[in-house]
Each structure stands twice: as C-alpha cells, then as structure tokens.
C-alpha cells in the first residue's frame, strides 16, 4: 500500500489543531506547516507525533505546493485545521490505497458547520474538494485564494464525508473573510475592467438572492440568511478592493 503524508497548513489555530491532528494520526506521516503562530498552536501540536515546519505565508497555492515538496510519502491528504477525517472516511482512504488507486486524485465531500449549526443548504450541500492525490502528478494552481489542484486526467470521488467547522468566533471569521477578499481581489484585478455601480451594487444583490433563494439558504434559517448576506458582502468587498488596487496602480501624472 502506498503511504500517505497528511498535511495541515495553519496559523493561530489553537482551538482546532488538536482535533485536526488526532483525525490524521493513522497516516504514515503528519506534516504541520505553520506560518509562525503566535498563540499556543505549536505547543499543542508538539504533544503529538507530527513533523512541524514553519514558512511565512504568501498565498494558499504556494504554501500548499511547498508543503507537498516537504512530504515523504507518495500520496498526500491535504487538510485545513478546521477540518476532520472521521473513521469511516479514514477506512475508505486506506482501502482505496490498498487496491492501487485508478485515479491520480480524489474528491471528498464536506459536511459543513457554521455558527454551531450544520448547514444543509445555502449552496453548501454539494461542497466537494480535491484533497487526496498522488503527489508525483499533482500541484496547485497559481491562484492566491480558492486554489485548485491541477490533476492530469480524471478525478475520482470518495463516498464518505469530511467534517468542516468554518466558524471559530465572529472576530476570527471576519478576519478570514477580509483576508480572502483581498486575495481574491489581487487574483482578479488585472482581469476586471472598470469597476462600476454594476459591480458594487447589482452583483452583490444578485449574489444574495441566488444564495438565499436559488441555493435554498432560506431553509437554513438565520444561519442561512447570515451566509447569504456575507456572500453578497464578499462580492461587494472584492470589487471595492479591485477598484482601489486599480486606482493605486495607475501611473501618476
């Protein structure tokens, strides 16, 4: 059976890190790539048999690709600190590797939790991410955020779900939301034309309506409304930041 390097990239995840590590201790290697945490993340991690490396964070793609290069096993299972691999998914992964995988990468669906509630709708019901892959064949794209794994050929699907706890507290969530919108703006600034009221007003409104009604966020109650509102606000903030980046990069006369 080919071995697995389970990789966690993190910074200041003292609340989540033990749960993430404990869900991966069955792997041949657990590698923690930390962006110089200032809380007790590393102190907690050192209580477990994990390999700890540190690297300054620049963007998600380069951080993940660097981590892959440090791993020692032929297959990689990539995890965020707020995700967990339950026992049934662990068994499925081990059984898959026992039988020589037919695909170079596998997609895993996520059961998402937000503000203490499982989110069953809001567009998250079909949330799937490619996290298990042959490291000799796959690397992440150059996008700064919402990075995608570049896979040669088709991607398989695993049956069991990972758990995803997207919310630590409001301060943490809004900080992460701000970081993601900046990275997204940097990705799209050069590809976006002049930012107008269409981008700042209409597109956020459409995103809210789509998230809340078409994607059935209304069925998730107050949490569904919050998710839809934050999604619309993310669109507004992305285009506001794109506008500012474009203005700042204009040559001065």
C-alpha positions in Angstrom: 0.0 0.0 0.0 1.4 3.4 -0.9 1.9 5.6 2.2 0.1 8.9 2.9 1.5 12.2 4.1 -1.3 14.1 5.8 -0.6 17.9 5.6 -2.1 20.7 7.6 -1.3 24.3 6.8 -2.1 26.7 9.7 -1.6 29.8 11.7 -3.0 30.6 15.1 -5.3 27.5 15.2 -5.1 26.6 18.9 -8.8 25.9 19.1 -8.8 23.5 16.2 -5.4 22.0 15.8 -5.6 19.1 18.2 -8.8 17.8 16.6 -7.3 18.0 13.1 -4.1 16.2 14.1 -6.0 13.5 16.1 -8.1 12.7 13.0 -4.9 12.1 11.0 -2.7 10.0 13.3 -3.4 6.9 11.3 -1.4 8.3 8.3 2.3 7.3 7.8 3.3 11.0 8.2 1.6 14.1 9.6 3.2 17.3 8.5 2.2 20.6 10.0 3.3 23.7 8.0 2.8 26.7 10.3 3.0 30.4 9.3 4.6 31.5 12.6 1.7 31.1 15.0 1.7 33.5 18.0 -0.8 31.5 20.1 -0.4 28.0 21.6 -0.8 26.1 18.2 2.7 24.8 18.2 2.7 24.0 21.9 -0.4 21.8 21.4 1.0 20.3 18.2 4.2 19.2 19.8 2.2 16.9 22.1 1.6 14.7 19.0 3.9 12.7 16.7 3.9 15.3 13.9 6.6 16.9 11.9 6.5 20.7 12.3 7.9 23.1 9.7 7.5 26.9 9.5 7.2 29.1 6.5 5.9 32.7 6.1 2.5 32.8 4.4 2.3 34.4 1.0 -0.7 32.7 -0.6 -2.5 29.4 -0.3 -1.2 27.8 -3.5 2.5 28.4 -2.9 2.0 27.3 0.8 0.4 24.0 -0.2 2.9 23.4 -3.0 5.8 24.0 -0.7 4.3 21.6 1.8 3.9 18.9 -0.8 7.6 19.2 -1.6 8.5 18.5 2.1 6.4 15.4 2.3 7.9 11.9 2.2 5.0 9.7 1.1 3.8 9.1 -2.5 0.2 10.2 -1.7 -0.9 13.4 0.1 -4.0 14.1 2.1 -4.4 17.9 2.4 -6.3 19.2 5.4 -7.1 22.6 6.9 -7.0 23.0 10.7 -10.8 23.3 10.8 -11.4 20.0 9.0 -11.6 16.5 10.4 -11.3 13.0 8.8 -13.8 10.7 10.6 -13.2 7.0 11.0 -15.4 5.9 8.0 -13.5 8.2 5.6 -10.2 7.0 7.0 -11.1 3.4 6.4 -12.2 4.3 2.8 -8.9 6.0 2.1 -6.9 3.1 3.4 -8.9 0.5 1.5 -8.6 2.6 -1.7 -4.8 2.8 -1.4 -4.7 -1.0 -0.7 -6.2 -1.7 -4.1 -3.9 0.6 -6.2 -6.0 3.8 -7.0 -7.3 4.1 -10.5 -7.3 7.9 -10.5 -4.5 10.4 -9.7 -6.7 12.4 -7.3 -9.9 12.0 -5.3 -12.6 14.5 -4.4 -14.1 14.5 -0.9 -17.5 16.0 0.1 -17.7 18.1 3.2 -20.3 18.3 5.9 -20.2 21.9 6.9 -20.9 23.6 10.3 -21.3 27.3 10.8 -22.1 29.2 14.0 -22.7 25.8 15.7 -25.2 24.5 13.2 -24.9 22.0 10.4 -25.5 23.8 7.1 -27.7 21.6 5.0 -28.4 24.0 2.2 -27.2 27.5 1.3 -25.3 26.1 -1.7 -23.0 24.1 0.6 -24.9 20.9 0.2 -22.7 20.0 -2.8 -19.4 21.2 -1.3 -16.6 18.9 -2.6 -12.9 19.4 -2.5 -10.0 17.5 -4.1 -7.7 16.6 -1.1 -6.3 13.1 -1.7 -3.8 12.9 -4.6 -0.7 11.3 -6.0 2.0 13.9 -5.2 4.1 13.0 -8.2 1.4 14.1 -10.6 -0.5 17.0 -9.0 0.2 20.5 -7.9 -1.9 23.6 -7.0 -2.6 26.4 -9.5 -1.1 29.9 -9.1 -4.3 31.4 -7.7 -3.9 33.2 -4.4 -7.2 32.0 -3.0 -9.7 29.3 -3.9 -6.7 27.5 -5.3 -7.4 24.4 -7.4 -5.4 21.2 -7.7 -4.2 20.7 -11.3 -4.9 17.0 -12.0 -3.7 15.1 -15.1 -6.7 13.1 -16.2 -10.0 12.4 -14.3 -10.7 12.8 -10.6 -12.4 10.1 -8.5 -14.9 10.6 -5.7 -14.9 9.2 -2.2 -18.2 8.2 -0.6 -17.7 9.3 2.9 -17.6 13.0 4.1 -15.0 15.0 6.0 -16.2 17.4 8.7 -15.6 21.1 8.2 -16.0 23.6 11.1 -15.9 27.0 9.3 -16.6 29.2 12.3 -14.4 29.7 15.4 -15.9 33.1 16.5 -17.1 36.2 14.7 -13.7 38.0 15.0 -11.8 35.1 13.5 -14.4 34.6 10.7 -14.4 38.3 9.7 -10.6 38.4 9.7 -10.5 35.3 7.4 -13.3 36.8 5.3 -11.3 40.1 4.9 -8.1 38.1 4.0 -9.9 36.0 1.4 -11.5 39.1 -0.3 -8.1 40.8 -0.6 -6.5 37.7 -2.1 -9.5 37.3 -4.5 -9.2 41.0 -5.5 -5.5 40.5 -6.2 -6.3 37.5 -8.4 -8.9 39.3 -10.4 -7.7 43.0 -10.5 -5.9 42.7 -13.9 -8.7 40.7 -15.5 -11.5 43.1 -14.4 -12.4 46.2 -16.4 -13.5 49.5 -14.8 -15.4 48.9 -11.6 -18.9 50.5 -11.8 -22.1 50.6 -9.8 -23.0 47.4 -11.6 -20.2 45.6 -9.7 -20.7 47.4 -6.4 -24.5 47.3 -6.2 -26.1 44.9 -8.6 -23.7 41.9 -8.4 -23.8 41.7 -4.6 -27.6 41.9 -4.7 -27.8 39.1 -7.3 -25.4 37.0 -5.2 -27.6 37.4 -2.1 -30.8 36.4 -4.0 -29.0 33.4 -5.6 -27.5 32.3 -2.3 -30.7 32.7 -0.2 -33.4 31.6 -2.6 -31.9 29.6 -5.5 -29.4 27.8 -3.3 -32.1 27.3 -0.6 -30.3 29.3 2.2 -33.7 30.2 3.4 -34.1 26.6 4.6 -31.1 27.1 7.0 -32.9 29.8 9.0 -30.9 32.7 10.5 -27.6 31.0 9.7 -28.7 30.7 6.0 -29.5 34.4 6.0 -26.1 35.3 7.5 -24.3 33.1 4.9 -26.2 34.8 2.1 -25.5 38.3 3.4 -21.8 37.5 3.9 -21.6 36.1 0.4 -23.1 39.3 -1.0 -20.8 41.4 1.1 -17.8 39.4 -0.1 -18.7 40.3 -3.7 -19.0 44.0 -2.7 -15.7 44.0 -0.9 -13.9 42.2 -3.7 -14.9 44.8 -6.2 -14.2 47.6 -3.8 -10.7 46.3 -3.3 -10.2 45.7 -7.0 -11.2 49.3 -7.6 -8.7 50.5 -5.0 -6.0 48.3 -6.4 -6.6 49.5 -9.9 -6.5 53.1 -8.8 -3.3 52.6 -6.8 -1.6 51.0 -9.7 -2.4 53.9 -12.1 0.7 55.9 -13.2 0.8 59.3 -11.7 0.9 62.4 -14.0 
